Amino acid sequence: MSVSTLTGIIDLATHPPIGLLNPFLDYFGPYSGNHTLTQYSETPGPVFTIRNVDYSYGVLVQLNGSIPPEWGYQVGWVSDDGQYDESAYSPPLGQLVVQHQFPGGIYVTTQREWIVTFPFVLMWQVALPARIGLRTAPGVSLDLMYLH
């Protein structure tokens, strides 16, 4: 086996195509405010199926509820069937931060994205994150669906 073949297999295992993944709702949500997330649950209580965020390859973010009326709105592309709307909100409705941890315990931010449209998908640029930071704007509630 060549090095490039081995590299391709490793890349597929750590960064599979989005078409091979399924979203799993985090039943610990919805979230509003400031949160540091290391785990999520694939099932509703009373018996939770808990996974670490490093079990996933990314996250899909969806609005839960309504957007406060004072938010600005910039019209974007809308699909012919009306199911997909790429319009954007201003100011951003939230921020998603991906952090990895060094063996010595120090965390480093590897991705930082503003949430301005829904649904919003973020695939991990670096596999196996240690934790996710999520901050929502006042009055905004978000659902997270981890991809695996």
PLY file of the C-alpha trace (Angstrom):
ply
format ascii 1.0
element vertex 148
property float x
property float y
property float z
element edge 147
property int vertex1
property int vertex2
end_header
0.00 0.00 0.00
1.39 3.39 -0.99
1.67 6.34 1.36
-0.92 8.29 -0.67
-3.41 5.40 -0.39
-2.87 5.20 3.36
-3.26 8.98 3.64
-6.52 8.78 1.67
-7.91 6.09 3.96
-6.98 8.06 7.08
-8.49 11.25 5.62
-11.74 9.41 4.81
-11.91 8.04 8.37
-11.30 11.41 10.02
-13.14 13.65 7.50
-15.85 11.67 5.69
-17.95 13.41 3.02
-21.02 15.15 4.39
-23.22 12.88 2.24
-22.17 9.87 4.35
-23.17 11.50 7.66
-26.43 11.79 9.55
-27.42 14.56 12.01
-28.30 13.49 15.58
-30.19 16.02 17.69
-28.52 16.93 20.98
-31.27 16.25 23.52
-29.43 18.32 26.15
-30.52 21.39 24.11
-31.89 23.70 22.93
-29.24 26.19 24.00
-29.35 29.89 24.71
-26.67 32.00 26.33
-23.06 30.91 26.84
-22.16 27.18 26.89
-19.04 25.01 26.85
-20.01 21.59 25.54
-17.96 18.41 25.84
-20.84 15.92 25.52
-24.26 15.54 23.93
-27.09 13.03 24.09
-28.48 11.24 21.04
-31.63 10.21 22.90
-34.15 12.04 25.08
-34.27 11.36 28.80
-34.81 9.81 31.18
-32.10 7.50 29.77
-29.59 9.55 27.80
-27.16 8.11 25.21
-24.18 10.33 25.94
-21.41 10.92 23.41
-18.30 13.10 23.60
-18.12 15.81 20.93
-15.04 14.06 19.49
-17.39 11.24 18.41
-18.74 13.60 15.71
-17.39 15.05 12.48
-19.22 18.35 12.70
-22.45 19.99 13.79
-25.61 21.30 12.17
-27.11 24.34 13.91
-30.82 25.09 13.65
-32.93 27.87 15.09
-35.30 26.82 17.89
-38.14 29.33 18.13
-38.18 32.75 16.56
-35.71 35.52 15.86
-36.16 38.73 17.83
-37.84 41.39 15.63
-35.01 43.92 16.01
-32.55 41.75 14.03
-31.52 42.93 10.58
-32.12 40.70 7.59
-30.35 40.53 4.26
-32.25 38.69 1.53
-30.27 35.89 -0.11
-30.87 33.00 -2.50
-34.05 30.96 -1.95
-34.52 27.58 -3.65
-37.37 27.18 -6.15
-39.29 24.97 -3.72
-38.83 27.51 -0.88
-37.27 24.97 1.46
-33.80 26.54 1.45
-33.19 30.17 2.29
-29.66 31.60 2.37
-30.66 34.99 3.70
-28.47 36.27 6.52
-29.16 37.97 9.84
-27.24 40.90 11.24
-25.89 41.10 13.86
-24.96 37.40 14.06
-27.34 35.20 16.06
-24.53 33.25 17.67
-20.95 32.08 17.61
-19.59 28.53 17.46
-16.03 27.83 18.62
-14.20 24.51 18.21
-11.33 23.76 20.59
-8.76 21.00 20.77
-6.69 20.11 23.82
-2.95 19.52 23.98
-1.70 16.61 26.13
-0.55 19.15 28.73
-4.15 20.34 29.18
-4.05 23.63 27.26
-6.97 24.31 24.89
-6.52 25.97 21.50
-9.22 27.33 19.20
-9.10 25.65 15.79
-12.31 27.13 14.32
-14.50 30.12 15.06
-17.66 30.87 13.08
-20.45 33.41 13.35
-23.96 32.02 12.90
-25.87 34.26 10.48
-28.12 31.80 8.60
-30.03 28.55 9.20
-29.50 25.68 8.89
-25.77 26.18 9.45
-23.31 23.28 9.09
-19.77 23.28 10.42
-17.48 20.33 9.67
-14.45 20.01 11.95
-11.29 21.13 10.13
-9.24 19.16 12.66
-10.63 15.80 13.82
-11.46 14.95 17.44
-12.31 18.28 19.11
-12.22 18.38 22.91
-15.03 20.88 23.35
-17.41 23.24 21.59
-18.10 26.80 22.67
-21.53 28.18 21.83
-22.77 31.70 22.48
-26.20 32.85 21.39
-27.45 36.39 21.12
-30.06 37.47 23.71
-33.46 35.99 22.95
-32.09 33.37 20.52
-32.29 29.61 21.11
-30.42 27.04 19.01
-30.58 23.29 18.49
-27.39 21.37 17.72
-27.33 18.21 15.63
-24.01 16.40 15.70
-22.91 14.67 12.49
-21.73 11.06 12.47
0 1
1 2
2 3
3 4
4 5
5 6
6 7
7 8
8 9
9 10
10 11
11 12
12 13
13 14
14 15
15 16
16 17
17 18
18 19
19 20
20 21
21 22
22 23
23 24
24 25
25 26
26 27
27 28
28 29
29 30
30 31
31 32
32 33
33 34
34 35
35 36
36 37
37 38
38 39
39 40
40 41
41 42
42 43
43 44
44 45
45 46
46 47
47 48
48 49
49 50
50 51
51 52
52 53
53 54
54 55
55 56
56 57
57 58
58 59
59 60
60 61
61 62
62 63
63 64
64 65
65 66
66 67
67 68
68 69
69 70
70 71
71 72
72 73
73 74
74 75
75 76
76 77
77 78
78 79
79 80
80 81
81 82
82 83
83 84
84 85
85 86
86 87
87 88
88 89
89 90
90 91
91 92
92 93
93 94
94 95
95 96
96 97
97 98
98 99
99 100
100 101
101 102
102 103
103 104
104 105
105 106
106 107
107 108
108 109
109 110
110 111
111 112
112 113
113 114
114 115
115 116
116 117
117 118
118 119
119 120
120 121
121 122
122 123
123 124
124 125
125 126
126 127
127 128
128 129
129 130
130 131
131 132
132 133
133 134
134 135
135 136
136 137
137 138
138 139
139 140
140 141
141 142
142 143
143 144
144 145
145 146
146 147
